[in-house]
Amino acid sequence: MTFRKINKTKAFMIIETIIAVALITFALISPLSAAKSSLVTASDVRDYIESVYLADELMEYVRMIRDNNVFEGSTTNWLRGLDKCIDNYCGISVSEKPNNVNNPSNIISCVNPELCELYYDEDTGIYSYDVDGKASGITRRVSISESNDGTKALVTVTIDRERLNFPKRTYTMRGSLMNWKSQLSPL
């Protein structure tokens, strides 16, 4: 058996090629990694903004119910129609008009958070609890805690998001509502 000797210049060219390929690989991996990180961050920011809008929409709906009750002259039952949400989590479909002020059909109990999953209607671009839409992986719940003297309430809206292989994110918005009509003094 005979062994051939490798020419020193050929061996040197193989080492140069391996080093060049390694350098090119590292040069390509860094920008691709940065681009992936930027895309994940942009997606997180989009989800955060969408969650803030969904929470604010529900907060404004609760304010509207309060205002309607006050304008109708109810100072003692200023949270009428939101009874399912007082000291409990509930879901309110703001895209539906309530059929009955005292027992609205657009409010559901959310003892289990999965019961309050929002569905997305691609035709209208609206989120609701209507199962005809596409499951969004978003749950939206609200809880209202009324003060003992009945003059204010703390409204807590919780948004839970699940996306593919990312961890579940929870966003919470809190706001205070005042029974402002009961605090006005007659002229």
N, C-alpha and C positions, 0 to 999 in steps of 0.2 A: 504494500500500500504506500502510495506516494502522497505527500502533502505538498500543496502549492503554497508558496509564500504570498501573502497579500501585499500588494504594492502599498507603500506608505502614503502616497497621494490619494489612492482610492479610499483607504481607511479614513483619511482626513476628510474627504468629501462626504462620507457617510455621517461622520460626527457633525460636520457643518449642517448637513441636511436635517438631522434630528434636532439640533439646537434651533435652527430656523423655524421648523414646524412647531416646536414648543413655544418659541417667542410669539409666533403668529397666533397660536391657540390662546395664550394668555392675553394678547392684545385684543382678541375678539371677545373673550369671556367677560372682561371688565365692563365694556359698554353694554353688552347684553344683560348682564346682571343689574346694572344701573337702570336700564330701560324697564326691566321686569319690576324692580322696586318702585319705580315711578308709576307704573301702571297699577300696581297694588295700592299705592298711596292715593292715586286719583280715584280709584274705585271706592276706597274707604271714605274719602271726602264726599263723593257723590251720595253714598249711602247715608252719611251723617246729615247732609243737607236735606235729603228726602225725608229722613226721620224727623228732623226739626219741623218741616212743613206738615207732615202727617200729625205730629203732636200738637202743633199750633192750630191746625184745622179743628181738631177735637176740642181744644181749649176754647176756641172762639165759638164753637157750637154750644158748649156748656154756658158760656156767657150770654149767648143769644136766648137760650131757654130761661135763664135767670132774668134777663131784661124783659122778655115777653111776659113772664109771670108778674113782675113788678109793675109794668105798664097796664096790666089788666087789673091792678089794684090789690094784688095779694102781697101783703107784707109779712104774714106769718108763714105762708107756704110758698116762699120765694124759690124753692128748689123743686117745685111740683113737676112731675114727669121724669125726674132723675132719681126716684126712690130706689131703684135697683142698684144704683151706683153709690149710695150713701153707706160708707163703711164696708163696702164690697167692691171687688173689681167687676166692671161691666164693659161691654163693647157697644159703641154707638155708631150706626151706619149713617154718616152725615149726608150721604147722597139720597137717602129716602126721607120723605116727609112723614112725620109721625101721624098715625091714623087717629090716635086718641091722646089728648094731652095728659090725662091721668094715668094711662097705661099704654105708652107708645110701643108700637111693634118694632121700631128700629133700634131698640135697646135690648141687648142680650146679656145674660149672666155669664161671667167668665171665671167660674170657680177653678177651672183648669185653663191655663193660658192658651192651650191649643184650640180651645173653643172660639177664641177671638182672632183666628188667623184671617188676614185680609186676602182677598182675591183681586186680581188685576184684570180689568176689562180692556183688552187691547184696542177695541173699536172706539171706546170713549176716553180711555186714559184715566179711568177713575178706579180707585181702590174701594172695595166694599166687602161686606160679609156674604155677598151673594156667591154661592158656590158655582155659578155658571161661568165665572171668570177663571183665570189661570192662577194656581196657587203661587203666592209671592214669597213665602218664607218669612213673612212679617206678621207679628202679632201686635195689636194695639189695644190697650186697656186703659180705663180711667177709674179712679177711685176718688170719692168726695168725702171729706171729714168735716162735718159741721161743728162749729164751736158750741159750747154749752149754752151760751146766751142767745144763740141763733142769729147773730149779726154778721158772722163771716164764715167762710168755708175754705179749706185747703183742697185744691184740685191737683191730683197727681196723675199724669199721663205717662204710661210706660210703653216703649216700643222695643220689641225684641226682634232681631234680624238673624237669620241663618243663611249663609251662602256657601254652597259647595263644600270645600274642605277647610274653610276658614272658621275660626272659633265664633261662637254666638256672641253677638254684641247687644248690649242693653243701653238704651237711652232713656232718660227720665226728665220730664219737664214738670215743674211745680209752679202753681200760681195761686194767688189768693183772690177770693171773690167776697165782695161786701154786699150786705143787704142794705144798699144805700138809701132805699125809700124809707126804711124804718128809722134812719138816722136824720132825716130831714125834719126840721121843726116847722110847724104851720106858721104862716105869716100873720 
